[in-house]
Every structure is written in C-alpha cells, then in structure tokens.
C-alpha cells in the first residue's frame, strides 16, 4: 500500500515555492511528486495558512461500545459464562445500549472473549441416523434396473 509523503518533503516543496524557486509544476518534477499533490498542498496552505499537514479527524459515528460497556460485558460473563450473544444484546438493550447481535460478537472478539454460537445447538450423544439405501424394484421383465439384458 502506498505511504504518505513525509512532512519534511511537504515543507521543503512549499518553502521552495514561496522563495520563488520555480512554478508548482517544475518543483513537483524536482521533488518527484505529482503536480496534483503539489497543487493540493499549496491550496491547503492558502486555506489554513499552515505548511504542516492537518491532523486527520475521526470519521463516522462514535461507538456505543465504550470501555464502560465492555467492562459491563466482562462482568456479566464472569457471573454467567454461558451467555449467548443474543442474551448479551438483550441485557445491553435493558441497560440502554442498542446494538446488533453481530456487533456484540465483534466486540467480544476484540476483547479476546470466545462465545458459543447458538443456544439451541444439539447436545452430545444426539445424532441423526443415516438413511438406508432404497431398494430398487424390478421392472416388468423381472430384471432390476441397471442389470444387463443378456441371455445366460
């Protein structure tokens, strides 16, 4: 995966442009960056007045599964280790945190907890009996299906 250009390169390019060492296009060739990158950082400098890269902001909603909710999950699992993800989700909903069952599973895996997957899973000793092969009835000529019709 491509890596970001260093802040030092950014600063040197912008300082060279401000000192009049050349156009953005020529400086981009000299510093071995794309002309689009040079235009972008110059526009950012004009907009913010800073040569340094801006700190990136977090995108998306803030997670409802913060440290206090995770601590609550750990406590519930210590009290009753065989809780399923659906039961944990119901308990969280009772505590005012609404999340999906799959999100509960993701958080438990991030926490290093392992859960059983299904509450209605078959118990040990229960097994479905295999079906026996059906008997093929003879056809009109008295032969079974698949037998050769050779005399003899």
N, C-alpha and C positions, 0 to 999 in steps of 0.2 A: 504494500500500500504506500502511496506517496506521502512524503512527510512535508510539513510546513517549512517554509523558508525561515531562516534564523532572524531574530530581531536585529542582529548586527548588520546583516545584509540589507534589511529594510532601511535601517538608519543611514547606512553609507550611501545607498541609492538616493534617498531623499535629500541628504546633505549635498551630494554632488549636483543634484538638480537645482537646489537653492543657490549654490555657488555659481551656477551658470556653466557647468562643465559640458553641457550639451542638452539636446532635447530628450524627452522621455523615451522616444523610440531608440535613439543612439545609446542612451545609458542602459536601457533594457538589454541591448545586444552586448554591451561591455560587461554588465554584471551577470549575463547569462540567465536572465529571467524573461518571461513573456512580456510583450508590450501590454497585454491586458492586465497583468499583475501590476506593472508599473503605473498604469492609469488608475487602477483600483486603490493602491496605497496613497497615491497623490490626492485622489478625491477624498479619501478618509482623512488625510492630513488637513485638507482645506475645510472639511466639515467640522472636525473636532479640534483642530489646532495642535494636535499631538503627533509626534513621529512614532511613538510606541504603539504596538498593537493593543487593541482594546481587549479587556477581559471578556471572555465569552459568557453569555448569560445562559442559565439553565432553561431548557425548553420543555414544554409540556406541563401537565398538572403535577402538583406536589403529591407524593404518595400518601395514602391514608394509613399505610402500614409502617408507622414510625417506630422508634425504639420502645416507646411505652406499650404499643400494641404487640410488638414482638415479645416483650417481657411477659405480657399477659398470656400470650400463646404458650410460652415456655412453662409458666405456672400451671396452666390447665393441663399440659401434657405431663407434668410431674405428678399432678394429682390423679389423672386418669390417662395412662399411656396409650390406651387402645382407641382413643377418639379418632374418628374419620375426618377427612377434610370437610365434608358436608356438615358434620356436627360442629366442627370448629367455626365454620362460616355462620352457622345459626347462632352460636354463642357470641360471635363478633357482632352480628346484627342486633342481638339483645343488648350489647354494650354501646350501640350507636355507630358502629363502623360497618358500612355495607360494601362488601367485596364479593367477587365471584369465587366459586369453588376452585377454579384453576389458579386464580391469583393467590389463594391460600396455599396451594401446593407449591407455587413458585417461591413464595416467601419461606415456607418450611425448608425447601431445598437450599435456599440461600443461607438459612440459619444452620444448615447441617443436620436437620431432623429428617428421619425417614418415617413415612406413614404407610399404613396398609391402604390398599386402593379401593376396596369395595366391602361394605358391611355385610352384604348378602352372599358372600363368596362361599363356595362349597367347603364343607368340613372334611377333615382327614377320614379316610375309610369310605367315603361316598364315591361311587364310581358308576358310570353309565355302562351297562352291559353291551358288548358289541353285538350287532345283529348278525344272525347266521345267514349264509347264502341261501337264496330261494332255490327250490328245486324246479328245474325246467321240465314242464310236462311234455310227454311225447306228442308228435304231430300225428296226422291221420294215417300215415304209412306205418306207424309204430316205432319210428326212429326218433331219437332225441335230437333236438336242434344242435347243429354243429357236427353230427356224425355223418360220415360219408355214406352214400347210397350205392356202394359197390357190392356186388354179389359175393357171397362167400363167407 
